[in-house]
Amino acid sequence: MAELFARDTIKSLRKLRQLKPDLFKGFMDFDQMVFKDGALPAKTKELMAVTAAHVTQCMWCIEDHTKRAKKQGASDEEIAEAAFVAMALRAGGAFAHSCIAMAVTEEHKTPVEPQKG
């Protein structure tokens, strides 16, 4: 089995392109259109992609969109901030979901033993 994070694993996308060339081309065309200047400049979109790639933890997307952001003029500081936005969102997700754990603790309350002191 291919090692997921091996550098050459991404070459397996060739098979995907060979099997479904029309869908592959459609995706690639869509991707190019999305990242063109529009209501948001391409640089901003690439920085957003750097953040999203960190949240989804796709190493190839992190690498590709960081390179693309640099080509669009993003500074190292902007890329670092994009990564920190991802960190905040990942931590925020855990923070927000902690309400589930706290609700379950309320549903399954056990008597609290007095602390000895």
C-alpha positions as YAML, in Angstrom:
chain: A
units: angstrom
residues:
- id: 1
  name: MET
  ca: [0.00, 0.00, 0.00]
- id: 2
  name: ALA
  ca: [1.23, 3.49, -0.77]
- id: 3
  name: GLU
  ca: [2.46, 5.50, 2.15]
- id: 4
  name: LEU
  ca: [-0.02, 8.36, 2.54]
- id: 5
  name: PHE
  ca: [2.49, 11.13, 3.13]
- id: 6
  name: ALA
  ca: [5.27, 9.95, 0.85]
- id: 7
  name: ARG
  ca: [6.21, 12.67, -1.63]
- id: 8
  name: ASP
  ca: [5.57, 10.48, -4.65]
- id: 9
  name: THR
  ca: [2.11, 9.33, -3.53]
- id: 10
  name: ILE
  ca: [0.58, 12.40, -5.14]
- id: 11
  name: LYS
  ca: [1.70, 11.03, -8.50]
- id: 12
  name: SER
  ca: [-1.17, 8.57, -8.14]
- id: 13
  name: LEU
  ca: [-3.47, 11.39, -9.21]
- id: 14
  name: ARG
  ca: [-2.37, 10.54, -12.76]
- id: 15
  name: LYS
  ca: [-4.48, 7.40, -12.52]
- id: 16
  name: LEU
  ca: [-7.46, 9.45, -11.39]
- id: 17
  name: ARG
  ca: [-6.97, 11.72, -14.42]
- id: 18
  name: GLN
  ca: [-6.68, 8.70, -16.73]
- id: 19
  name: LEU
  ca: [-9.81, 7.04, -15.35]
- id: 20
  name: LYS
  ca: [-12.03, 10.14, -15.39]
- id: 21
  name: PRO
  ca: [-10.37, 12.81, -17.56]
- id: 22
  name: ASP
  ca: [-13.53, 14.90, -17.94]
- id: 23
  name: LEU
  ca: [-14.15, 15.11, -14.20]
- id: 24
  name: PHE
  ca: [-10.46, 15.72, -13.51]
- id: 25
  name: LYS
  ca: [-10.36, 18.58, -16.02]
- id: 26
  name: GLY
  ca: [-13.59, 20.01, -14.62]
- id: 27
  name: PHE
  ca: [-12.13, 20.08, -11.13]
- id: 28
  name: MET
  ca: [-8.88, 21.67, -12.31]
- id: 29
  name: ASP
  ca: [-10.77, 24.31, -14.32]
- id: 30
  name: PHE
  ca: [-13.00, 25.04, -11.32]
- id: 31
  name: ASP
  ca: [-9.96, 25.38, -9.06]
- id: 32
  name: GLN
  ca: [-8.34, 27.87, -11.43]
- id: 33
  name: MET
  ca: [-11.52, 29.93, -11.64]
- id: 34
  name: VAL
  ca: [-11.99, 30.04, -7.89]
- id: 35
  name: PHE
  ca: [-8.53, 31.45, -7.26]
- id: 36
  name: LYS
  ca: [-8.70, 34.26, -9.85]
- id: 37
  name: ASP
  ca: [-9.15, 37.85, -8.72]
- id: 38
  name: GLY
  ca: [-12.81, 38.57, -8.06]
- id: 39
  name: ALA
  ca: [-14.62, 40.25, -5.20]
- id: 40
  name: LEU
  ca: [-11.62, 38.99, -3.22]
- id: 41
  name: PRO
  ca: [-8.12, 39.38, -4.60]
- id: 42
  name: ALA
  ca: [-6.25, 36.17, -5.48]
- id: 43
  name: LYS
  ca: [-3.73, 36.81, -2.68]
- id: 44
  name: THR
  ca: [-6.51, 36.89, -0.08]
- id: 45
  name: LYS
  ca: [-8.02, 33.70, -1.51]
- id: 46
  name: GLU
  ca: [-4.65, 31.95, -1.30]
- id: 47
  name: LEU
  ca: [-4.20, 33.05, 2.31]
- id: 48
  name: MET
  ca: [-7.69, 31.71, 3.03]
- id: 49
  name: ALA
  ca: [-6.62, 28.45, 1.37]
- id: 50
  name: VAL
  ca: [-3.50, 28.31, 3.56]
- id: 51
  name: THR
  ca: [-5.77, 28.55, 6.60]
- id: 52
  name: ALA
  ca: [-8.22, 25.97, 5.28]
- id: 53
  name: ALA
  ca: [-5.40, 23.61, 4.33]
- id: 54
  name: HIS
  ca: [-4.10, 23.73, 7.90]
- id: 55
  name: VAL
  ca: [-7.59, 23.08, 9.27]
- id: 56
  name: THR
  ca: [-8.10, 20.12, 6.92]
- id: 57
  name: GLN
  ca: [-4.49, 19.08, 7.56]
- id: 58
  name: CYS
  ca: [-3.72, 18.41, 3.90]
- id: 59
  name: MET
  ca: [0.05, 18.63, 3.61]
- id: 60
  name: TRP
  ca: [-0.04, 18.96, -0.17]
- id: 61
  name: CYS
  ca: [-2.57, 21.79, 0.02]
- id: 62
  name: ILE
  ca: [-0.49, 23.55, 2.67]
- id: 63
  name: GLU
  ca: [2.57, 23.35, 0.44]
- id: 64
  name: ASP
  ca: [0.79, 24.29, -2.79]
- id: 65
  name: HIS
  ca: [-1.27, 27.16, -1.42]
- id: 66
  name: THR
  ca: [1.68, 28.57, 0.53]
- id: 67
  name: LYS
  ca: [3.69, 28.65, -2.72]
- id: 68
  name: ARG
  ca: [0.75, 30.19, -4.55]
- id: 69
  name: ALA
  ca: [0.26, 32.78, -1.81]
- id: 70
  name: LYS
  ca: [3.94, 33.74, -2.06]
- id: 71
  name: LYS
  ca: [3.56, 34.12, -5.86]
- id: 72
  name: GLN
  ca: [0.61, 36.44, -5.20]
- id: 73
  name: GLY
  ca: [2.82, 38.59, -2.96]
- id: 74
  name: ALA
  ca: [1.93, 37.26, 0.48]
- id: 75
  name: SER
  ca: [4.57, 37.92, 3.11]
- id: 76
  name: ASP
  ca: [5.90, 35.32, 5.51]
- id: 77
  name: GLU
  ca: [4.12, 37.24, 8.28]
- id: 78
  name: GLU
  ca: [0.77, 36.98, 6.45]
- id: 79
  name: ILE
  ca: [1.26, 33.25, 5.93]
- id: 80
  name: ALA
  ca: [2.13, 32.83, 9.62]
- id: 81
  name: GLU
  ca: [-1.06, 34.69, 10.57]
- id: 82
  name: ALA
  ca: [-3.06, 32.45, 8.24]
- id: 83
  name: ALA
  ca: [-1.65, 29.43, 10.08]
- id: 84
  name: PHE
  ca: [-2.54, 31.00, 13.43]
- id: 85
  name: VAL
  ca: [-6.11, 31.55, 12.22]
- id: 86
  name: ALA
  ca: [-6.25, 27.81, 11.54]
- id: 87
  name: MET
  ca: [-4.91, 27.09, 15.02]
- id: 88
  name: ALA
  ca: [-7.58, 29.30, 16.54]
- id: 89
  name: LEU
  ca: [-10.31, 27.59, 14.53]
- id: 90
  name: ARG
  ca: [-9.11, 24.10, 15.41]
- id: 91
  name: ALA
  ca: [-8.88, 25.05, 19.08]
- id: 92
  name: GLY
  ca: [-12.19, 26.89, 18.81]
- id: 93
  name: GLY
  ca: [-13.83, 23.77, 17.45]
- id: 94
  name: ALA
  ca: [-12.64, 21.78, 20.45]
- id: 95
  name: PHE
  ca: [-13.74, 24.60, 22.76]
- id: 96
  name: ALA
  ca: [-17.20, 24.77, 21.16]
- id: 97
  name: HIS
  ca: [-17.62, 21.00, 21.21]
- id: 98
  name: SER
  ca: [-16.67, 20.86, 24.89]
- id: 99
  name: CYS
  ca: [-20.27, 21.87, 25.59]
- id: 100
  name: ILE
  ca: [-21.22, 18.32, 24.50]
- id: 101
  name: ALA
  ca: [-18.96, 16.79, 27.13]
- id: 102
  name: MET
  ca: [-20.26, 19.21, 29.76]
- id: 103
  name: ALA
  ca: [-23.90, 18.41, 28.83]
- id: 104
  name: VAL
  ca: [-23.17, 14.68, 29.15]
- id: 105
  name: THR
  ca: [-21.63, 15.23, 32.58]
- id: 106
  name: GLU
  ca: [-24.84, 16.96, 33.65]
- id: 107
  name: GLU
  ca: [-26.90, 14.04, 32.34]
- id: 108
  name: HIS
  ca: [-24.77, 11.56, 34.28]
- id: 109
  name: LYS
  ca: [-24.20, 13.40, 37.52]
- id: 110
  name: THR
  ca: [-22.71, 11.42, 40.35]
- id: 111
  name: PRO
  ca: [-22.62, 12.63, 43.90]
- id: 112
  name: VAL
  ca: [-19.51, 14.65, 44.60]
- id: 113
  name: GLU
  ca: [-17.46, 13.39, 47.51]
- id: 114
  name: PRO
  ca: [-16.41, 16.12, 49.91]
- id: 115
  name: GLN
  ca: [-12.73, 16.95, 49.60]
- id: 116
  name: LYS
  ca: [-10.58, 16.06, 52.56]
- id: 117
  name: GLY
  ca: [-8.38, 18.81, 53.59]
...
